[in-house]
Structure formats: C-alpha cells, structure tokens
C-alpha cells in the first residue's frame, strides 16, 4: 500500500469528521496504521479537521518521531500508537472531544441502545478510562492505559476529556465516532425528558449490529460525509 493511500485516508477521515460536526478547533485527530509497520499516519498538529489536505498529514513512528511530512505531530500520539500495538485488528483510530460525548462521560452512567446509533456500544457496555486522568494522553504509559481500557471494544470514553474510537479502516473508526456522539446526545435528551423507558434488548442489539452497522453500511455513511465535505468546499471556493 502506497504512502499516498494512507495520506488520502487521513484526509478523508478529517473531511468526514468535519462534515459531521465533530471538530474542536485544531484539537482531535484521526490516524491510520502504516501498512509497512513504520508507525501511523495522522493529522498534523495545529489544523482543524476542515483544513486538512495532503500537506497536513504526517507519518509518526512508534516512538513519536516524524518520519514523513513537514508538520508537527500531536502530543497525544500515544493513544494511537498503543492501540495499534495492542490490537492487530485495528487499522484506524479517532480521538474526538465532541460535546455530547464529554457530557455523557461525566454522568458515569450506562449508555442504552435507544436508537440504532448506540448499537455498536452496548451489550457489552461501552468501556471508560477510570481512575487515571482527565488530562492529555501524552505518555506511552497513559496510551497503554487507554488501550487496556478499550479492550476489544470499538470505543472508549475518556471522562473529563472525550472519547476514542477504533476500526478496521478509517470508515469504521470515523463512523463509530459519529455514531457515539449521536448516541450520547440521544441518551442525554432522554434523561432530560425524564429518563429512557424503552430500548433494544441484548438479542435485538446483536441483530441490529450486523444488520444496521455492517462494514458496507459504515462505508456508505462515511462516503456520504466525505461527499458532503466536498460539496461544502465547492460552495466556499466555486
């Protein structure tokens, strides 16, 4: 797999996250695993999701050295590096500070499958990083703690911080971030209205996970967001 394919994956991931409204000015970052084993390709520091093109992507070694690209790496690269080291099935990682995720993480409560959006994160329940830190994940030790907390799940909440999602490819990791934000927003709305009363049981959740969020459906949602970002760009720069 060529370097350009990895770069394009990161650029598309950033575009999709921007189109979904998951930006936090210049913070938050997606990455993809380097197929050659050199480390990971990720958004360079100092740029918003909607600003990222091929020049704003860097190859970062497992030890944090920038091997390709002219930008600076994010201080939280250990999130990505340690998850890739722990999970051979993971080829893409997203870290976001989306507001509904942050608000729900503060409740220290279970997420319920109130809608399709929550299905990837329930039965078993969405894990969370506990009793470690709400600060930046800036060391290998903290990155390893995130990986341990994630386990085999496709997302983990970072209370007082945000969340991390993982996937077999960029489409899956990005869509899990989008879905988690929507699921947390629905849970918050239901709690504000008096608390949820009806949700899918374990059997229905497992069925919907394959029916609604199989790889083809995740790819369809991701491709839509990338197209949406492209249309917005053309409207700004006709």
C-alpha positions, -999 to +999 in steps of 0.1 A: +000+000+000+014+034-010+020+063+013-004+083-008-032+059+000-026+063+038-025+101+034-057+101+014-074+080+041-064+106+068-076+135+046-109+118+040-113+110+077-107+146+086-132+158+060-159+133+072-154+143+109-157+180+099-188+174+079-203+155+109-196+185+132-171+167+154-144+194+152-129+211+182-109+239+165-074+224+160-078+196+185-088+160+180-071+137+154-077+106+133-049+082+122-044+051+101-019+023+106+011+023+083+009-009+063+047-011+063+049-012+101+067+021+104+041+036+128+010+056+119-002+084+096-022+111+114-034+147+111-006+172+118-009+194+149-023+229+145-050+223+119-087+218+122-104+189+105-118+211+078-083+224+069-065+191+063-051+183+029-022+161+019+003+186+033-012+184+067-006+147+073+025+132+089+039+097+094+048+092+131+070+064+144+060+042+173+084+064+194+069+097+183+094+108+156+080+124+125+093+103+096+074+119+067+056+152+062+065+187+073+040+192+101+043+186+139+027+156+155+000+158+181+012+153+217-014+126+221+001+103+195+004+076+222-033+070+221-029+058+185+004+040+188-006+020+219-039+009+204-023-003+172+003-022+193-025-038+214-050-046+186-039-062+154-075-059+141-074-021+144-062-001+114-077+033+122-082+054+154-101+086+160-098+108+191-125+135+195-137+160+221-173+160+208-196+178+233-223+152+238-197+125+244-180+147+270-213+155+287-224+118+288-189+107+301-194+130+331-225+111+342-207+078+350-238+060+336-245+032+312-254+040+276-286+024+264-294+013+228-322+038+225-316+041+187-295+025+160-267+048+169-259+032+202-260-004+190-222-006+184-215+004+220-239-016+241-242-053+250-214-053+261-214-019+276-192+009+264-159+010+285-144+040+300-110+051+313-113+054+350-091+065+379-063+075+356-065+111+343-087+135+325-057+153+311-039+148+278-028+113+269+008+124+263+029+094+275+033+058+265+020+047+299-012+067+295-016+054+259-013+019+272-039+026+299-063+037+271-056+006+251-062-016+282-095+002+290-107-002+254-100-039+254-118-055+224-144-027+222-147-002+193-148+028+215-138+041+250-149+071+269-123+094+285-142+112+313-133+149+316-118+146+281-136+129+252-135+096+235-115+073+213-129+050+186-112+023+166-120+003+134-107-020+108-104+010+085-109+048+085-146+045+076-154+024+106-133+044+131-149+077+119-184+064+118-181+050+153-171+085+164-201+100+146-225+074+160-212+076+195-217+114+196-253+109+183-260+081+208-247+102+237-269+131+225-300+109+224-292+095+258-288+130+273-321+141+256-340+111+270-326+117+305-336+153+303-371+142+294-375+120+325-353+090+317-355+063+290-381+036+293-377+015+262-345+003+244-333-028+225-325-059+245-293-078+240-306-101+213-321-073+192-289-052+197-267-080+184-290-085+154-291-047+146-253-045+149-249-068+119-280-055+100-276-018+105-239-013+110-221-039+089-190-027+071-210-018+039-233+005+059-204+021+078-187+027+044-219+042+030-222+067+059-185+076+057-186+081+019-217+104+023-198+126+049-168+128+025-191+139-003-208+164+020-175+179+029-166+182-008-198+199-016-193+224+012-157+231-001-171+238-036-197+262-022-169+282-004-145+280-034-166+279-065 
